[in-house]
Amino acid sequence: TDIIVRPLTRARLVVDASQIVDYKAEFAKLTKEKERLDNEIIRAEKMLANTNFISKAPAEKIESEKKKLTDYKAQQLVVLEQLKQLQQKIK
C-alpha cells in the first residue's frame, strides 16, 4: 500500500493512496499512452529507414525526426516502468 504523508502545522496528514488513486484507470490510461508511443516509434523508424525521405528531406527535418524518435523511446521506458509498478499494485 502506498501512503502519502503531508506535513501540516502541528499535525500530519496520512492518506492511503489507494483511497484516492484508481490504479486500474491509471493503468488503462498508461496502456493507451504506451500504444501511442509504440505507433510513433514505428512511424519514425519507418520514416528514417526510407531512402527517399533521407535523400530528399532537409537535414533539419531528418535531425528533428531522429530527436523525436529518441524522445519517444525515452518516454516509452518511463511508461513501461510505471505500468510495471501499477501492475503490482493492482494484483
Order of alpha helices (4+ residues) and beta strands (2+ residues): beta-beta-alpha-alpha-alpha
